[in-house]
């Protein structure tokens, strides 16, 4: 079943105050962090314990929960996935994915754990985090490395550091990787997730980035601060006009097919298969959002 991934909000899992407040916000996905924001290393077990406690209690039952685990070179990965492969966890965000081999490795580790715990194979999904120049160039292979991959996400700060570039105010240095990641995701049928907006108090700059992200084909964005959620949802949700146009387009296309005309015309434009696919995507997402708002 398809799931909404307009907003993926990071929550440092060792911080009980932030874990408590997370359930009050309208994010689609909670990225309960055990990686970069959880320091020193002793806090990582606290983070795991908190995730188990909060998820098992049902506090995050209305969210997709994807802990951001530690990478395969950290010495923490096995503890992360073994302890957290429990009901209520949709999958894991895997950081610092360099190539398809990294994803194949985590796929087989999850398969082994599912077998040992008598959990259905393929239950836990993966969101690779693309954070290096190599990962950007290998993005399509990363997407194809496992059927568990449901989305890929861009980590801009680590990427710019690896590039030895500059994260400029115009975001020129991250334009190309964003475009490549979105294309790799769409080419392989997974969801492209845009990078965090690091200027969390500059909502004007956030809006500029969201406009660009939507043009590039992204379907969601990682979020650091709850104040960003309203704008993120606004830009990654179809507008009323887009929904109306999509409905009209499909009706006209179906009528033309029934009448044997083969081609419909709307506002002087031919309605062909690509436009029909886009209209169906708009309505699919709109219906998902409607279902979510009804269940909340």
Phi and psi in degrees as GROMACS dihedral restraints (atoms count N, CA, C in turn):
[ dihedral_restraints ]
;  ai    aj    ak    al  type     phi  dphi    fc
    3     4     5     6     1   -70.0    20    10
    4     5     6     7     1   148.7    20    10
    6     7     8     9     1  -128.3    20    10
    7     8     9    10     1   148.7    20    10
    9    10    11    12     1   -72.1    20    10
   10    11    12    13     1   134.4    20    10
   12    13    14    15     1  -137.0    20    10
   13    14    15    16     1    53.5    20    10
   15    16    17    18     1   -75.3    20    10
   16    17    18    19     1   -39.6    20    10
   18    19    20    21     1  -132.0    20    10
   19    20    21    22     1   131.5    20    10
   21    22    23    24     1  -124.4    20    10
   22    23    24    25     1   104.3    20    10
   24    25    26    27     1   -98.1    20    10
   25    26    27    28     1   126.1    20    10
   27    28    29    30     1   -74.2    20    10
   28    29    30    31     1   136.7    20    10
   30    31    32    33     1  -136.4    20    10
   31    32    33    34     1   115.4    20    10
   33    34    35    36     1   -61.8    20    10
   34    35    36    37     1   114.1    20    10
   36    37    38    39     1   -73.8    20    10
   37    38    39    40     1   -14.5    20    10
   39    40    41    42     1   -82.7    20    10
   40    41    42    43     1    -9.9    20    10
   42    43    44    45     1   -97.8    20    10
   43    44    45    46     1   102.6    20    10
   45    46    47    48     1   -64.1    20    10
   46    47    48    49     1   -34.4    20    10
   48    49    50    51     1   -61.8    20    10
   49    50    51    52     1   -44.8    20    10
   51    52    53    54     1   -72.2    20    10
   52    53    54    55     1   -34.4    20    10
   54    55    56    57     1   -63.4    20    10
   55    56    57    58     1   -40.4    20    10
   57    58    59    60     1   -63.8    20    10
   58    59    60    61     1   -42.9    20    10
   60    61    62    63     1   -74.2    20    10
   61    62    63    64     1   -22.5    20    10
   63    64    65    66     1   -58.5    20    10
   64    65    66    67     1   -34.5    20    10
   66    67    68    69     1   -72.9    20    10
   67    68    69    70     1    -6.6    20    10
   69    70    71    72     1   -91.9    20    10
   70    71    72    73     1    -6.5    20    10
   72    73    74    75     1  -108.0    20    10
   73    74    75    76     1   160.4    20    10
   75    76    77    78     1   -96.8    20    10
   76    77    78    79     1    31.6    20    10
   78    79    80    81     1   -67.4    20    10
   79    80    81    82     1   150.3    20    10
   81    82    83    84     1   -78.7    20    10
   82    83    84    85     1   -37.8    20    10
   84    85    86    87     1  -129.0    20    10
   85    86    87    88     1   137.3    20    10
   87    88    89    90     1  -104.3    20    10
   88    89    90    91     1   119.7    20    10
   90    91    92    93     1   -95.8    20    10
   91    92    93    94     1    90.5    20    10
   93    94    95    96     1   -78.3    20    10
   94    95    96    97     1   110.8    20    10
   96    97    98    99     1   -86.1    20    10
   97    98    99   100     1   130.5    20    10
   99   100   101   102     1  -117.1    20    10
  100   101   102   103     1    -0.4    20    10
  102   103   104   105     1   -99.0    20    10
  103   104   105   106     1  -111.7    20    10
  105   106   107   108     1   -58.4    20    10
  106   107   108   109     1   -39.0    20    10
  108   109   110   111     1   -81.0    20    10
  109   110   111   112     1    -4.4    20    10
  111   112   113   114     1  -106.6    20    10
  112   113   114   115     1    97.3    20    10
  114   115   116   117     1  -139.9    20    10
  115   116   117   118     1   151.1    20    10
  117   118   119   120     1   -70.6    20    10
  118   119   120   121     1  -178.7    20    10
  120   121   122   123     1   -60.0    20    10
  121   122   123   124     1   -27.1    20    10
  123   124   125   126     1   -62.3    20    10
  124   125   126   127     1   -25.0    20    10
  126   127   128   129     1   -75.1    20    10
  127   128   129   130     1   -12.6    20    10
  129   130   131   132     1   -67.4    20    10
  130   131   132   133     1   -36.6    20    10
  132   133   134   135     1   -69.9    20    10
  133   134   135   136     1   -36.5    20    10
  135   136   137   138     1   -59.0    20    10
  136   137   138   139     1   -41.6    20    10
  138   139   140   141     1   -62.3    20    10
  139   140   141   142     1   -45.2    20    10
  141   142   143   144     1   -61.1    20    10
  142   143   144   145     1   -45.8    20    10
  144   145   146   147     1   -60.7    20    10
  145   146   147   148     1   -41.1    20    10
  147   148   149   150     1   -63.9    20    10
  148   149   150   151     1   -43.5    20    10
  150   151   152   153     1   -60.7    20    10
  151   152   153   154     1   -45.8    20    10
  153   154   155   156     1   -60.0    20    10
  154   155   156   157     1   -43.4    20    10
  156   157   158   159     1   -64.7    20    10
  157   158   159   160     1   -48.2    20    10
  159   160   161   162     1   -71.8    20    10
  160   161   162   163     1   -40.1    20    10
  162   163   164   165     1   -68.8    20    10
  163   164   165   166     1   -44.4    20    10
  165   166   167   168     1   -65.7    20    10
  166   167   168   169     1   -28.3    20    10
  168   169   170   171     1   -77.7    20    10
  169   170   171   172     1   -10.8    20    10
  171   172   173   174     1    86.6    20    10
  172   173   174   175     1     7.4    20    10
  174   175   176   177     1   -64.3    20    10
  175   176   177   178     1   -28.4    20    10
  177   178   179   180     1  -111.5    20    10
  178   179   180   181     1    27.4    20    10
  180   181   182   183     1   -65.7    20    10
  181   182   183   184     1   -20.7    20    10
  183   184   185   186     1   -91.7    20    10
  184   185   186   187     1     7.2    20    10
  186   187   188   189     1  -121.6    20    10
  187   188   189   190     1   156.5    20    10
  189   190   191   192     1   -81.0    20    10
  190   191   192   193     1   126.4    20    10
  192   193   194   195     1  -111.0    20    10
  193   194   195   196     1   118.6    20    10
  195   196   197   198     1  -126.7    20    10
  196   197   198   199     1    96.2    20    10
  198   199   200   201     1   -61.0    20    10
  199   200   201   202     1   139.0    20    10
  201   202   203   204     1   -88.1    20    10
  202   203   204   205     1   109.7    20    10
  204   205   206   207     1   -87.7    20    10
  205   206   207   208     1   177.3    20    10
  207   208   209   210     1   -88.7    20    10
  208   209   210   211     1   156.1    20    10
  210   211   212   213     1   -77.1    20    10
  211   212   213   214     1   173.0    20    10
  213   214   215   216     1   -70.3    20    10
  214   215   216   217     1   -12.5    20    10
  216   217   218   219     1   -99.8    20    10
  217   218   219   220     1     3.7    20    10
  219   220   221   222     1   -84.3    20    10
  220   221   222   223     1   -22.3    20    10
  222   223   224   225     1    82.7    20    10
  223   224   225   226     1     0.5    20    10
  225   226   227   228     1  -111.7    20    10
  226   227   228   229     1   -12.6    20    10
  228   229   230   231     1   -59.5    20    10
  229   230   231   232     1   -47.2    20    10
  231   232   233   234     1   -61.2    20    10
  232   233   234   235     1   -44.0    20    10
  234   235   236   237     1   -59.1    20    10
  235   236   237   238     1   -42.9    20    10
  237   238   239   240     1   -58.3    20    10
  238   239   240   241     1   -57.5    20    10
  240   241   242   243     1   -75.1    20    10
  241   242   243   244     1   -32.9    20    10
  243   244   245   246     1   -69.2    20    10
  244   245   246   247     1   -46.2    20    10
  246   247   248   249     1   -70.3    20    10
  247   248   249   250     1   -30.4    20    10
  249   250   251   252     1  -101.1    20    10
  250   251   252   253     1     4.9    20    10
  252   253   254   255     1   -82.4    20    10
  253   254   255   256     1    77.5    20    10
  255   256   257   258     1  -132.4    20    10
  256   257   258   259     1   161.5    20    10
  258   259   260   261     1   -57.6    20    10
  259   260   261   262     1   138.3    20    10
  261   262   263   264     1   102.3    20    10
  262   263   264   265     1   -15.1    20    10
  264   265   266   267     1   -97.9    20    10
  265   266   267   268     1   120.5    20    10
  267   268   269   270     1   -78.6    20    10
  268   269   270   271     1   -32.4    20    10
  270   271   272   273     1   172.3    20    10
  271   272   273   274     1  -160.1    20    10
  273   274   275   276     1  -135.6    20    10
  274   275   276   277     1   140.8    20    10
  276   277   278   279     1   -87.8    20    10
  277   278   279   280     1   122.3    20    10
  279   280   281   282     1  -102.5    20    10
  280   281   282   283     1   117.5    20    10
  282   283   284   285     1   -85.1    20    10
  283   284   285   286     1   161.7    20    10
  285   286   287   288     1    55.3    20    10
  286   287   288   289     1    34.8    20    10
  288   289   290   291     1   -67.4    20    10
  289   290   291   292     1   123.7    20    10
  291   292   293   294     1   -98.0    20    10
  292   293   294   295     1   -34.3    20    10
  294   295   296   297     1  -159.3    20    10
  295   296   297   298     1  -178.3    20    10
  297   298   299   300     1   -62.8    20    10
  298   299   300   301     1   -28.7    20    10
  300   301   302   303     1   -61.6    20    10
  301   302   303   304     1   -37.1    20    10
  303   304   305   306     1   -60.6    20    10
  304   305   306   307     1   -42.0    20    10
  306   307   308   309     1   -73.5    20    10
  307   308   309   310     1   -37.2    20    10
  309   310   311   312     1   -60.0    20    10
  310   311   312   313     1   -40.4    20    10
  312   313   314   315     1   -61.4    20    10
  313   314   315   316     1   -50.1    20    10
  315   316   317   318     1   -68.6    20    10
  316   317   318   319     1   -32.4    20    10
  318   319   320   321     1   -59.8    20    10
  319   320   321   322     1   -48.9    20    10
  321   322   323   324     1   -70.4    20    10
  322   323   324   325     1   -32.5    20    10
  324   325   326   327     1   -63.7    20    10
  325   326   327   328     1   -44.3    20    10
  327   328   329   330     1   -65.0    20    10
  328   329   330   331     1   -38.2    20    10
  330   331   332   333     1   -62.0    20    10
  331   332   333   334     1   -41.6    20    10
  333   334   335   336     1   -63.6    20    10
  334   335   336   337     1   -42.7    20    10
  336   337   338   339     1   -67.0    20    10
  337   338   339   340     1   -42.5    20    10
  339   340   341   342     1   -59.4    20    10
  340   341   342   343     1   -42.6    20    10
  342   343   344   345     1   -62.7    20    10
  343   344   345   346     1   -45.6    20    10
  345   346   347   348     1   -66.1    20    10
  346   347   348   349     1   -35.0    20    10
  348   349   350   351     1   -93.2    20    10
  349   350   351   352     1     6.0    20    10
  351   352   353   354     1    58.2    20    10
  352   353   354   355     1    44.7    20    10
  354   355   356   357     1  -107.8    20    10
  355   356   357   358     1   143.2    20    10
  357   358   359   360     1   -56.5    20    10
  358   359   360   361     1   133.0    20    10
  360   361   362   363     1   -59.0    20    10
  361   362   363   364     1   133.0    20    10
  363   364   365   366     1    89.0    20    10
  364   365   366   367     1     4.9    20    10
  366   367   368   369     1   -60.3    20    10
  367   368   369   370     1   -44.9    20    10
  369   370   371   372     1   -93.3    20    10
  370   371   372   373     1   123.8    20    10
  372   373   374   375     1   -91.5    20    10
  373   374   375   376     1   172.2    20    10
  375   376   377   378     1  -131.1    20    10
  376   377   378   379     1   136.6    20    10
  378   379   380   381     1  -118.2    20    10
  379   380   381   382     1   100.3    20    10
  381   382   383   384     1   -68.8    20    10
  382   383   384   385     1   141.3    20    10
  384   385   386   387     1  -103.5    20    10
  385   386   387   388     1   118.5    20    10
  387   388   389   390     1   -91.4    20    10
  388   389   390   391     1   109.0    20    10
  390   391   392   393     1  -129.1    20    10
  391   392   393   394     1     3.3    20    10
  393   394   395   396     1  -132.8    20    10
  394   395   396   397     1   165.2    20    10
  396   397   398   399     1   -62.9    20    10
  397   398   399   400     1   -40.8    20    10
  399   400   401   402     1   -62.0    20    10
  400   401   402   403     1   -41.8    20    10
  402   403   404   405     1   -64.2    20    10
  403   404   405   406     1   -38.8    20    10
  405   406   407   408     1   -61.1    20    10
  406   407   408   409     1   -45.1    20    10
  408   409   410   411     1   -70.2    20    10
  409   410   411   412     1   -22.4    20    10
  411   412   413   414     1  -103.0    20    10
  412   413   414   415     1    14.3    20    10
  414   415   416   417     1   -58.4    20    10
  415   416   417   418     1   -40.1    20    10
  417   418   419   420     1   -67.0    20    10
  418   419   420   421     1   -40.5    20    10
  420   421   422   423     1   -64.0    20    10
  421   422   423   424     1   -37.6    20    10
  423   424   425   426     1   -62.6    20    10
  424   425   426   427     1   -43.0    20    10
  426   427   428   429     1   -63.3    20    10
  427   428   429   430     1   -35.4    20    10
  429   430   431   432     1   -89.9    20    10
  430   431   432   433     1    -4.2    20    10
  432   433   434   435     1   -71.9    20    10
  433   434   435   436     1   -19.7    20    10
  435   436   437   438     1  -156.8    20    10
  436   437   438   439     1   142.3    20    10
  438   439   440   441     1   -68.6    20    10
  439   440   441   442     1   -12.4    20    10
  441   442   443   444     1   -74.6    20    10
  442   443   444   445     1   -18.9    20    10
  444   445   446   447     1   -69.8    20    10
  445   446   447   448     1   115.1    20    10
  447   448   449   450     1  -104.8    20    10
  448   449   450   451     1   -19.8    20    10
  450   451   452   453     1  -159.9    20    10
  451   452   453   454     1   159.5    20    10
  453   454   455   456     1  -127.3    20    10
  454   455   456   457     1   148.6    20    10
  456   457   458   459     1  -129.0    20    10
  457   458   459   460     1   149.5    20    10
  459   460   461   462     1  -101.0    20    10
  460   461   462   463     1   128.6    20    10
  462   463   464   465     1  -107.0    20    10
  463   464   465   466     1    99.5    20    10
  465   466   467   468     1   -71.7    20    10
  466   467   468   469     1   -37.5    20    10
  468   469   470   471     1   -67.8    20    10
  469   470   471   472     1   -45.5    20    10
  471   472   473   474     1   -65.1    20    10
  472   473   474   475     1   -35.7    20    10
  474   475   476   477     1   -62.4    20    10
  475   476   477   478     1   -48.3    20    10
  477   478   479   480     1   -62.7    20    10
  478   479   480   481     1   -37.2    20    10
  480   481   482   483     1   -63.5    20    10
  481   482   483   484     1   -45.2    20    10
  483   484   485   486     1   -65.2    20    10
  484   485   486   487     1   -34.5    20    10
  486   487   488   489     1   -71.6    20    10
  487   488   489   490     1   -20.8    20    10
  489   490   491   492     1    59.9    20    10
  490   491   492   493     1    39.2    20    10
  492   493   494   495     1  -105.6    20    10
  493   494   495   496     1  -162.8    20    10
  495   496   497   498     1  -129.8    20    10
  496   497   498   499     1   129.3    20    10
  498   499   500   501     1   -82.2    20    10
  499   500   501   502     1    90.4    20    10
  501   502   503   504     1   -79.3    20    10
  502   503   504   505     1   161.5    20    10
  504   505   506   507     1   -62.9    20    10
  505   506   507   508     1   -25.0    20    10
  507   508   509   510     1   -86.9    20    10
  508   509   510   511     1    -5.5    20    10
  510   511   512   513     1    62.9    20    10
  511   512   513   514     1    28.2    20    10
  513   514   515   516     1   -65.6    20    10
  514   515   516   517     1   -39.2    20    10
  516   517   518   519     1   -66.9    20    10
  517   518   519   520     1   -19.0    20    10
  519   520   521   522     1  -110.9    20    10
  520   521   522   523     1     5.3    20    10
  522   523   524   525     1   -64.7    20    10
  523   524   525   526     1   -50.5    20    10
  525   526   527   528     1   -62.2    20    10
  526   527   528   529     1   -47.5    20    10
  528   529   530   531     1   -62.6    20    10
  529   530   531   532     1   -35.2    20    10
  531   532   533   534     1   -61.7    20    10
  532   533   534   535     1   -46.0    20    10
  534   535   536   537     1   -63.0    20    10
  535   536   537   538     1   -42.9    20    10
  537   538   539   540     1   -65.7    20    10
  538   539   540   541     1   -40.1    20    10
  540   541   542   543     1   -66.2    20    10
  541   542   543   544     1   -43.3    20    10
  543   544   545   546     1   -62.4    20    10
  544   545   546   547     1   -42.0    20    10
  546   547   548   549     1   -66.1    20    10
  547   548   549   550     1   -42.9    20    10
  549   550   551   552     1   -61.2    20    10
  550   551   552   553     1   -41.7    20    10
  552   553   554   555     1   -64.9    20    10
  553   554   555   556     1   -49.2    20    10
  555   556   557   558     1   -65.1    20    10
  556   557   558   559     1   -34.1    20    10
  558   559   560   561     1   -66.7    20    10
  559   560   561   562     1   -22.8    20    10
  561   562   563   564     1  -115.1    20    10
  562   563   564   565     1     5.6    20    10
  564   565   566   567     1    77.4    20    10
  565   566   567   568     1    25.0    20    10
  567   568   569   570     1  -113.4    20    10
  568   569   570   571     1   169.2    20    10
  570   571   572   573     1   -88.4    20    10
  571   572   573   574     1   126.4    20    10
  573   574   575   576     1   -86.5    20    10
  574   575   576   577     1   127.9    20    10
  576   577   578   579     1  -116.0    20    10
  577   578   579   580     1   126.9    20    10
  579   580   581   582     1   -78.8    20    10
  580   581   582   583     1   162.5    20    10
  582   583   584   585     1   -66.2    20    10
  583   584   585   586     1   160.9    20    10
  585   586   587   588     1   -62.6    20    10
  586   587   588   589     1   155.7    20    10
  588   589   590   591     1   -99.9    20    10
  589   590   591   592     1   109.3    20    10
  591   592   593   594     1   -76.0    20    10
  592   593   594   595     1   -21.2    20    10
  594   595   596   597     1   -88.7    20    10
  595   596   597   598     1    75.5    20    10
  597   598   599   600     1   -64.9    20    10
  598   599   600   601     1   -20.3    20    10
  600   601   602   603     1   -96.3    20    10
  601   602   603   604     1    -2.8    20    10
  603   604   605   606     1  -101.9    20    10
  604   605   606   607     1    84.8    20    10
  606   607   608   609     1   -71.6    20    10
  607   608   609   610     1   -23.5    20    10
  609   610   611   612     1   -66.6    20    10
  610   611   612   613     1   -43.5    20    10
  612   613   614   615     1   -68.1    20    10
  613   614   615   616     1   -35.3    20    10
  615   616   617   618     1   -58.4    20    10
  616   617   618   619     1   -43.6    20    10
  618   619   620   621     1   -64.8    20    10
  619   620   621   622     1   -38.3    20    10
  621   622   623   624     1   -60.0    20    10
  622   623   624   625     1   -44.3    20    10
  624   625   626   627     1   -66.4    20    10
  625   626   627   628     1   -37.8    20    10
  627   628   629   630     1   -66.5    20    10
  628   629   630   631     1   -39.1    20    10
  630   631   632   633     1   -61.1    20    10
  631   632   633   634     1   -42.8    20    10
  633   634   635   636     1   -68.7    20    10
  634   635   636   637     1   -42.8    20    10
  636   637   638   639     1   -59.6    20    10
  637   638   639   640     1   -41.3    20    10
  639   640   641   642     1   -66.0    20    10
  640   641   642   643     1   -40.1    20    10
  642   643   644   645     1   -64.0    20    10
  643   644   645   646     1   -35.1    20    10
  645   646   647   648     1   -77.0    20    10
  646   647   648   649     1   -11.6    20    10
  648   649   650   651     1   103.7    20    10
  649   650   651   652     1     7.2    20    10
  651   652   653   654     1   -68.8    20    10
  652   653   654   655     1   151.8    20    10
  654   655   656   657     1  -110.6    20    10
  655   656   657   658     1   -10.5    20    10
  657   658   659   660     1  -165.7    20    10
  658   659   660   661     1   177.7    20    10
  660   661   662   663     1  -144.6    20    10
  661   662   663   664     1   142.9    20    10
  663   664   665   666     1   -76.2    20    10
  664   665   666   667     1   143.9    20    10
  666   667   668   669     1  -127.7    20    10
  667   668   669   670     1   135.8    20    10
  669   670   671   672     1   -99.3    20    10
  670   671   672   673     1   -26.6    20    10
  672   673   674   675     1  -132.6    20    10
  673   674   675   676     1   134.0    20    10
  675   676   677   678     1   -58.4    20    10
  676   677   678   679     1   -24.6    20    10
  678   679   680   681     1   -65.4    20    10
  679   680   681   682     1   -15.2    20    10
  681   682   683   684     1   -84.1    20    10
  682   683   684   685     1   -14.1    20    10
  684   685   686   687     1   -62.3    20    10
  685   686   687   688     1   -42.2    20    10
  687   688   689   690     1   -59.6    20    10
  688   689   690   691     1   -46.5    20    10
  690   691   692   693     1   -66.7    20    10
  691   692   693   694     1   -41.9    20    10
  693   694   695   696     1   -59.8    20    10
  694   695   696   697     1   -45.8    20    10
  696   697   698   699     1   -67.1    20    10
  697   698   699   700     1   -35.8    20    10
  699   700   701   702     1   -60.1    20    10
  700   701   702   703     1   -45.7    20    10
  702   703   704   705     1   -79.9    20    10
  703   704   705   706     1   -24.8    20    10
  705   706   707   708     1  -102.7    20    10
  706   707   708   709     1    19.4    20    10
  708   709   710   711     1  -120.5    20    10
  709   710   711   712     1   139.6    20    10
  711   712   713   714     1   -61.8    20    10
  712   713   714   715     1   141.1    20    10
  714   715   716   717     1   -76.0    20    10
  715   716   717   718     1   165.1    20    10
  717   718   719   720     1   -58.4    20    10
  718   719   720   721     1   -39.4    20    10
  720   721   722   723     1   -65.6    20    10
  721   722   723   724     1   -41.2    20    10
  723   724   725   726     1   -63.4    20    10
  724   725   726   727     1   -39.2    20    10
  726   727   728   729     1   -66.1    20    10
  727   728   729   730     1   -44.6    20    10
  729   730   731   732     1   -62.5    20    10
  730   731   732   733     1   -44.8    20    10
  732   733   734   735     1   -62.8    20    10
  733   734   735   736     1   -40.2    20    10
  735   736   737   738     1   -64.7    20    10
  736   737   738   739     1   -42.3    20    10
  738   739   740   741     1   -63.0    20    10
  739   740   741   742     1   -45.1    20    10
  741   742   743   744     1   -63.3    20    10
  742   743   744   745     1   -40.9    20    10
  744   745   746   747     1   -62.3    20    10
  745   746   747   748     1   -44.6    20    10
  747   748   749   750     1   -66.9    20    10
  748   749   750   751     1   -39.0    20    10
  750   751   752   753     1   -62.9    20    10
  751   752   753   754     1   -44.3    20    10
  753   754   755   756     1   -65.8    20    10
  754   755   756   757     1   -39.7    20    10
  756   757   758   759     1   -65.5    20    10
  757   758   759   760     1   -43.8    20    10
  759   760   761   762     1   -64.8    20    10
  760   761   762   763     1   -39.2    20    10
  762   763   764   765     1   -62.8    20    10
  763   764   765   766     1   -43.1    20    10
  765   766   767   768     1   -65.3    20    10
  766   767   768   769     1   -36.1    20    10
  768   769   770   771     1   -67.6    20    10
  769   770   771   772     1   -41.9    20    10
  771   772   773   774     1   -65.0    20    10
  772   773   774   775     1   -33.4    20    10
  774   775   776   777     1   -86.8    20    10
  775   776   777   778     1    -1.0    20    10
  777   778   779   780     1    76.1    20    10
  778   779   780   781     1    15.9    20    10
  780   781   782   783     1   -78.7    20    10
  781   782   783   784     1   -29.9    20    10
  783   784   785   786     1    83.2    20    10
  784   785   786   787     1   -34.7    20    10
  786   787   788   789     1  -132.5    20    10
  787   788   789   790     1   135.2    20    10
  789   790   791   792     1  -110.4    20    10
  790   791   792   793     1   155.9    20    10
  792   793   794   795     1  -128.2    20    10
  793   794   795   796     1   129.5    20    10
  795   796   797   798     1  -129.2    20    10
  796   797   798   799     1   124.1    20    10
  798   799   800   801     1    51.8    20    10
  799   800   801   802     1    40.9    20    10
  801   802   803   804     1    78.0    20    10
  802   803   804   805     1     6.3    20    10
  804   805   806   807     1  -115.4    20    10
  805   806   807   808     1   137.0    20    10
  807   808   809   810     1   -68.8    20    10
  808   809   810   811     1   135.9    20    10
  810   811   812   813     1   -96.9    20    10
  811   812   813   814     1   100.3    20    10
  813   814   815   816     1  -106.0    20    10
  814   815   816   817     1  -179.9    20    10
  816   817   818   819     1   -53.0    20    10
  817   818   819   820     1   -40.8    20    10
  819   820   821   822     1   -61.3    20    10
  820   821   822   823     1   -40.5    20    10
  822   823   824   825     1   -68.9    20    10
  823   824   825   826     1   -33.5    20    10
  825   826   827   828     1   -66.2    20    10
  826   827   828   829     1   -43.5    20    10
  828   829   830   831     1   -60.6    20    10
  829   830   831   832     1   -42.6    20    10
  831   832   833   834     1   -63.6    20    10
  832   833   834   835     1   -42.2    20    10
  834   835   836   837     1   -61.9    20    10
  835   836   837   838     1   -41.4    20    10
  837   838   839   840     1   -64.9    20    10
  838   839   840   841     1   -38.0    20    10
  840   841   842   843     1   -63.8    20    10
  841   842   843   844     1   -41.8    20    10
  843   844   845   846     1   -60.4    20    10
  844   845   846   847     1   -46.8    20    10
  846   847   848   849     1   -69.9    20    10
  847   848   849   850     1   -34.8    20    10
  849   850   851   852     1   -61.0    20    10
  850   851   852   853     1   -47.2    20    10
  852   853   854   855     1   -66.8    20    10
  853   854   855   856     1   -41.3    20    10
  855   856   857   858     1   -59.1    20    10
  856   857   858   859     1   -43.7    20    10
  858   859   860   861     1   -66.2    20    10
  859   860   861   862     1   -36.8    20    10
  861   862   863   864     1   -62.4    20    10
  862   863   864   865     1   -42.1    20    10
  864   865   866   867     1   -66.9    20    10
  865   866   867   868     1   -39.9    20    10
  867   868   869   870     1   -62.0    20    10
  868   869   870   871     1   -43.1    20    10
  870   871   872   873     1   -64.3    20    10
  871   872   873   874     1   -39.9    20    10
  873   874   875   876     1   -65.5    20    10
  874   875   876   877     1   -43.0    20    10
  876   877   878   879     1   -68.0    20    10
  877   878   879   880     1   -30.6    20    10
  879   880   881   882     1   -72.2    20    10
  880   881   882   883     1   -35.7    20    10
  882   883   884   885     1   -80.3    20    10
  883   884   885   886     1   -20.1    20    10
